[in-house]
C-alpha cells in the first residue's frame, strides 16, 4: 500500500504499473539491435550498407502502418488484444528472421521477415498507450503519457544499446539478438499477465462504430483539420534523422573514427539517455514560453545545428571520444525540444483529439520509414555528408512548419498556473 501514494505523486496509474515496466523491457529488447543491426546485416547477406538500409526501410513501412492501426484496432478490439497480437507478430517473425534469413544470410528473406516483424512493436507499445489514455485520470493524463515515453525511449535505444554493449563481447551480435528476443518475451509477459485493469480488456469504441468507419475517421482529420496534418509532418521530421542515423553512423563512429562497436553503443546510449532526461525539462519550458516557440526554436533550429555538429565536428577533429560524447549529448538535448508536439497537435483539433493522436502516431511510425528511406536513396550518390545536410535541412523545414501551427482563438497555451503536462515524442 505504501507504493500507491508515490505512484500517484509521480503520475503513474497504479493499475498500469506493470504495463510501464513491460513496455520498458520490450523496448530494451527492441533497442538492443539498433546500434549494430545495419552493419551486421551488411556483413551477413546484405552486402552493403545501402542494401541493409532497404531492409530497414521495409521495416519502417510496416512500423508506420502498425502505428496508425494501433489506435483504430484498440478501439475495435480492446488494447490488450492488440498488444497480444503485436507480441505474437514480433516473436514469430523474429524467430523466422534469425533462423531462416540472417543465419543463412538469405537477403530476400531478410526483407520479408524483418519487414513483417515491424508490425509488432507499434501494436504492442502504442496499444498500451491507448490503454493509458483510456484509464488515466484527465488531470494527470499528460504525466501518465509522459512516463510511457520515458519507458519507450529509455528502452529504445538507450538501455538497449547498453545491453548490446555488454552482451556482444560475450555472445557475439547473433547471440545478442536471441537474448533480445528473450527480453521482449519477458516484457510482454510482464504487461499481459501483470496488468489486470479491465478497461483494456474490452472494445473502447461505441457498438455502432464499424471497422472501416473507425479506420477512415482516423485519417479523415488530415482533411478536416489541415494543421493536424502539418503537425504529423513535423512529427515525422522529429525522429526521421534518428532512424536514418542508425543506418550509417555505426560505421562512421565505429570503423571510420575507430571507436569500435562497444564505444559506439555507449555513445548511442549517452545521446538518448540525455534526451530522456531533457524531455521533462522541455515539457516545462514549452508550458512556460509556448509550445510552438519551443518546438520551432529548440527542436527545429536546434536540431538543424546539432545534426551538423554530430557528424562534421568529429569528422574534423578526428577520433577524440569526448568530442563525440559532447556533440552527441547536444543532439539529444535539442531533440527533446520537440516534446511539446504531443500537446500542440491535439490542441489543434479540440473536437477530435483522438483522431489527432492517431495521426500523430502515424507520424511517429512514419519517421521509422522516412529516415532509412532517405539513406537508401542518397547515401550512395551523396555520401554520409550529403545525407546529414538533408537531415539538417529537414529540421529547418520543421521549424518553419511549426510556426504555422497557430492554436484556435479559443485556446491558450497553459501558463504555470494552468499547466497541462506534456509528453515526450520519441517512438
C-alpha positions in Angstrom: 0.0 0.0 0.0 2.9 2.3 0.6 3.8 2.4 -3.1 0.4 3.8 -4.1 0.9 7.4 -2.9 4.3 7.5 -4.5 2.9 6.3 -7.9 0.1 8.8 -7.6 2.5 11.7 -6.9 4.7 10.9 -9.9 1.7 10.4 -12.2 1.8 6.6 -12.9 -1.6 4.9 -12.7 -1.2 2.2 -10.1 -3.3 -0.3 -12.0 -0.9 0.0 -15.0 2.5 0.0 -13.3 3.4 -3.5 -14.6 2.5 -2.3 -18.1 5.1 0.5 -17.9 7.7 -2.0 -16.7 6.7 -4.4 -19.5 6.9 -1.6 -22.2 10.4 -0.7 -20.9 11.6 -4.3 -21.1 10.0 -4.8 -24.5 11.7 -1.7 -25.9 15.0 -2.6 -24.3 14.8 -5.8 -26.3 13.8 -3.9 -29.4 16.6 -1.4 -28.9 19.4 -4.0 -28.4 19.9 -4.2 -32.2 19.5 -0.5 -33.0 23.2 0.3 -32.8 24.6 -2.6 -34.8 22.0 -4.3 -37.0 22.6 -2.3 -40.2 26.4 -3.0 -40.4 25.8 -6.6 -39.2 23.3 -7.3 -42.0 25.7 -5.6 -44.5 28.4 -8.1 -43.5 26.0 -11.1 -43.3 24.0 -11.3 -46.5 23.0 -7.7 -47.4 26.4 -6.9 -48.9 26.4 -3.1 -48.5 25.0 -0.5 -46.1 22.7 0.7 -48.8 21.2 -2.8 -49.3 20.9 -3.1 -45.5 19.0 0.2 -45.5 16.5 -1.3 -47.9 15.7 -3.9 -45.2 15.3 -1.3 -42.5 13.2 0.8 -44.9 10.8 -2.2 -45.4 10.7 -2.4 -41.6 9.8 1.3 -41.4 6.9 0.9 -43.7 5.3 -1.7 -41.5 6.1 0.3 -38.4 4.3 3.2 -39.9 1.2 1.2 -40.8 1.1 -0.5 -37.4 1.4 2.8 -35.6 -1.7 4.0 -37.3 -3.6 0.8 -36.9 -2.8 0.5 -33.2 -5.3 3.2 -32.2 -8.1 2.1 -34.5 -7.7 -1.6 -33.7 -7.6 -0.8 -29.9 -10.9 0.9 -30.3 -12.4 -2.1 -32.0 -10.8 -5.0 -30.1 -9.5 -3.5 -26.9 -5.9 -2.5 -26.2 -4.9 -5.8 -24.5 -5.9 -7.9 -27.6 -3.9 -5.6 -29.8 -0.9 -5.9 -27.5 -1.2 -9.7 -27.7 -1.2 -9.5 -31.5 1.9 -7.3 -31.5 3.8 -9.6 -29.2 2.9 -12.7 -31.2 3.9 -11.0 -34.5 7.2 -9.9 -33.1 8.2 -13.3 -31.7 7.1 -15.3 -34.7 8.7 -13.1 -37.4 11.8 -12.5 -35.3 12.4 -16.3 -35.0 11.9 -16.7 -38.7 14.2 -13.8 -39.4 17.0 -15.2 -37.2 16.7 -18.8 -38.3 15.8 -18.6 -42.0 17.1 -15.2 -43.1 20.0 -13.7 -41.0 21.5 -17.1 -40.0 21.7 -18.5 -43.6 22.4 -14.9 -45.0 19.4 -15.0 -47.2 18.8 -11.4 -48.3 15.3 -11.7 -49.9 14.0 -13.4 -46.7 15.7 -10.6 -44.6 13.5 -8.1 -46.5 10.4 -10.2 -45.9 10.7 -11.3 -42.2 12.5 -8.2 -40.9 9.9 -6.1 -42.6 6.9 -8.0 -41.3 8.3 -8.0 -37.8 7.9 -4.2 -37.9 4.1 -4.7 -37.2 5.0 -6.0 -33.8 6.3 -3.2 -31.6 3.8 -0.4 -32.5 0.8 -2.7 -31.9 2.3 -3.7 -28.5 3.6 -0.4 -27.3 1.0 2.0 -28.8 -1.7 -0.4 -27.8 -0.6 0.2 -24.2 -0.5 3.9 -24.9 -4.2 3.7 -25.8 -4.8 1.8 -22.6 -3.2 4.6 -20.7 -5.3 7.3 -22.3 -8.5 5.3 -21.6 -7.6 4.8 -18.0 -5.5 7.6 -16.5 -7.3 10.5 -14.8 -7.7 13.5 -17.0 -5.9 15.7 -14.6 -2.8 13.5 -14.8 -3.1 12.4 -18.4 -0.1 14.3 -19.7 2.1 13.0 -17.0 0.9 9.4 -17.4 1.6 9.6 -21.2 4.9 11.2 -20.5 6.0 8.3 -18.4 5.1 6.0 -21.2 7.5 7.8 -23.5 10.2 7.7 -20.8 9.8 3.9 -20.7 9.7 3.8 -24.6 12.8 5.9 -25.2 14.5 4.6 -22.2 14.5 1.2 -23.8 14.9 2.1 -27.5 17.7 2.8 -28.0 19.1 3.9 -24.6 19.2 0.8 -22.3 19.0 -1.5 -25.3 22.4 -0.1 -26.5 23.9 -0.7 -23.1 22.7 -4.3 -23.1 24.2 -4.8 -26.5 27.5 -3.3 -25.4 27.6 -5.8 -22.5 26.5 -8.9 -24.4 28.2 -8.6 -27.8 31.7 -9.3 -26.5 30.5 -12.5 -24.7 27.9 -13.9 -27.1 28.5 -12.0 -30.4 25.9 -10.0 -32.3 23.9 -13.0 -33.4 23.7 -14.4 -29.8 22.8 -10.9 -28.6 19.8 -10.9 -30.9 18.5 -14.1 -29.3 19.0 -12.5 -25.9 17.0 -9.5 -27.1 14.1 -11.8 -28.1 14.1 -13.2 -24.5 13.9 -9.7 -23.0 11.0 -8.9 -25.4 9.1 -12.0 -24.3 9.7 -11.1 -20.6 8.4 -7.6 -21.2 5.3 -9.0 -23.0 4.6 -11.4 -20.1 5.0 -8.6 -17.6 2.4 -6.5 -19.4 -0.1 -9.1 -20.3 0.0 -11.0 -17.0 0.7 -8.2 -14.6 -1.9 -5.6 -15.8 -5.4 -6.6 -14.7 -7.2 -3.2 -15.2 -10.4 -4.2 -17.0 -10.9 -1.2 -19.4 -8.2 -2.5 -21.7 -9.8 -5.9 -22.0 -12.8 -4.6 -23.9 -13.7 -2.7 -27.0 -13.4 1.1 -26.5 -15.4 2.4 -29.4 -19.3 2.5 -29.3 -21.0 -0.6 -30.6 -22.3 1.1 -33.7 -18.8 2.1 -35.0 -17.7 -0.3 -37.8 -14.1 -1.3 -38.6 -13.9 0.6 -41.9 -15.6 3.6 -40.3 -13.0 3.6 -37.5 -10.1 3.4 -39.9 -11.4 6.1 -42.2 -12.1 8.5 -39.4 -8.6 8.2 -38.1 -7.3 9.6 -41.5 -10.1 12.0 -42.3 -8.8 14.5 -39.8 -6.0 15.3 -42.2 -8.6 16.9 -44.4 -10.9 18.4 -41.8 -8.0 19.8 -39.8 -5.1 20.5 -42.2 -2.9 21.9 -39.4 -3.0 18.5 -37.8 -1.6 17.0 -41.0 1.2 19.6 -40.9 1.8 18.6 -37.3 2.1 15.0 -38.5 4.8 16.1 -40.9 6.7 17.8 -38.1 6.4 14.7 -36.1 7.9 12.6 -38.9 10.8 15.0 -39.3 11.3 15.0 -35.5 12.8 11.4 -35.4 13.3 10.5 -39.1 17.0 11.5 -38.9 17.3 9.5 -35.7 16.3 6.3 -37.5 18.4 7.3 -40.5 21.5 7.8 -38.4 21.2 4.3 -37.1 22.0 3.0 -40.6 25.3 4.7 -41.2 26.6 6.3 -38.0 27.7 2.9 -36.6 30.2 2.6 -39.4 31.2 6.3 -39.2 31.9 6.2 -35.4 32.8 2.5 -35.0 35.0 2.0 -38.1 36.0 5.3 -39.7 36.8 7.0 -36.4 38.0 3.8 -34.9 35.9 3.9 -31.7 34.8 0.2 -32.1 31.4 -1.2 -31.6 31.5 -1.0 -27.8 32.2 2.7 -27.5 29.7 3.5 -30.3 27.0 1.7 -28.4 27.9 3.6 -25.3 27.8 6.9 -27.3 24.3 5.9 -28.6 23.1 5.3 -25.0 24.5 8.6 -23.9 22.8 10.5 -26.7 19.3 9.1 -25.9 19.9 9.0 -22.2 20.4 12.7 -22.3 17.3 13.0 -24.4 15.2 11.1 -21.9 16.1 13.4 -19.0 15.7 16.6 -21.2 12.2 15.6 -22.3 10.8 16.6 -18.9 12.7 19.9 -18.9 11.5 20.9 -22.4 7.9 19.9 -21.5 8.1 22.5 -18.7 9.8 25.1 -21.0 7.0 24.6 -23.6 4.3 25.2 -21.0 6.1 28.4 -19.9 7.1 30.1 -23.2 4.7 28.4 -25.6 4.6 25.1 -27.4 5.2 26.5 -31.0 8.1 28.6 -29.9 9.8 25.8 -28.1 9.4 23.3 -30.9 10.5 25.7 -33.6 13.4 27.2 -31.7 14.9 24.4 -29.6 13.6 21.5 -31.7 13.7 22.6 -35.3 16.5 25.1 -35.4 18.4 23.4 -32.5 18.4 20.0 -34.2 19.4 21.6 -37.6 22.6 22.9 -35.9 23.4 19.8 -33.7 22.7 17.4 -36.6 25.6 19.1 -38.5 27.9 19.1 -35.4 27.1 15.5 -34.7 28.8 14.5 -37.9 31.1 17.2 -39.1 32.8 18.1 -35.8 34.1 14.5 -35.1 35.0 14.3 -38.8 37.1 17.5 -38.5 38.8 16.8 -35.2 39.3 13.1 -35.5 38.9 10.2 -33.0 38.5 12.2 -29.8 35.8 10.3 -27.9 35.0 13.1 -25.5 34.2 15.3 -28.5 31.8 12.7 -29.9 30.1 12.4 -26.5 29.7 16.2 -26.3 28.1 16.7 -29.7 26.0 13.6 -29.2 24.6 15.0 -25.9 23.9 18.3 -27.6 21.8 16.4 -30.3 20.0 14.5 -27.6 19.2 17.8 -25.8 17.8 19.6 -28.9 15.8 16.5 -29.9 13.9 16.9 -26.7 12.8 20.3 -28.0 10.1 18.6 -30.0 8.5 17.2 -26.8 5.5 19.7 -26.9 4.3 18.4 -30.2 2.2 15.9 -28.2 0.4 18.8 -26.5 0.2 21.1 -29.6 -1.3 18.7 -32.2 -4.3 17.5 -30.1 -5.0 21.2 -29.2 -5.3 22.0 -32.9 -8.4 19.7 -33.1 -10.2 20.2 -29.8 -13.2 18.5 -31.2 -11.3 15.3 -32.3 -8.3 14.9 -30.1 -8.4 11.1 -30.6 -8.1 11.5 -34.3 -5.3 14.0 -33.9 -3.4 11.5 -31.7 -3.9 8.7 -34.3 -2.4 10.9 -37.0 0.5 11.8 -34.6 1.1 8.1 -34.1 1.2 7.7 -37.8 3.9 10.4 -37.9 5.8 8.6 -35.2 5.8 5.4 -37.2 6.4 7.3 -40.5 9.7 8.5 -39.1 11.0 4.9 -39.0 10.3 4.7 -42.7 11.3 8.1 -43.9 14.7 8.2 -42.2 16.1 4.9 -43.6 14.4 5.7 -47.0 16.4 8.9 -47.3 19.6 7.0 -46.5 18.6 4.3 -49.1 18.2 7.0 -51.8 21.0 9.4 -51.1 23.8 7.5 -49.2 25.4 6.1 -52.4 25.3 9.3 -54.6 25.9 11.9 -51.9 27.7 10.0 -49.1 27.2 10.4 -45.4 27.9 14.2 -45.5 25.1 14.7 -48.1 22.6 12.7 -46.1 23.5 14.8 -42.9 22.9 18.0 -44.9 19.5 16.7 -46.0 18.5 15.9 -42.4 19.6 19.3 -41.2 17.6 21.0 -43.9 14.5 18.9 -42.9 14.8 20.2 -39.3 14.9 23.7 -40.7 11.7 22.9 -42.6 10.1 21.6 -39.4 10.9 24.9 -37.7 9.1 26.8 -40.4 6.1 24.5 -40.5 5.7 24.7 -36.7 5.4 28.5 -36.9 2.2 27.9 -38.9 0.6 25.8 -36.2 -1.3 28.6 -34.5 -3.8 27.4 -31.9 -7.5 28.1 -32.2 -8.5 31.5 -30.9 -10.4 30.0 -28.0 -7.3 28.0 -26.8 -4.3 29.4 -25.0 -1.1 27.7 -24.2 -1.0 26.8 -20.5 0.7 29.1 -18.1 2.4 27.9 -15.0 -0.9 28.5 -13.2 -2.9 26.3 -15.6 -0.3 23.9 -16.6 -1.1 20.9 -18.8 1.7 18.2 -18.6 3.2 17.3 -21.9 4.7 14.0 -23.1 7.9 13.0 -24.8 7.6 12.3 -28.5 10.1 9.5 -29.4 9.0 6.4 -30.8 
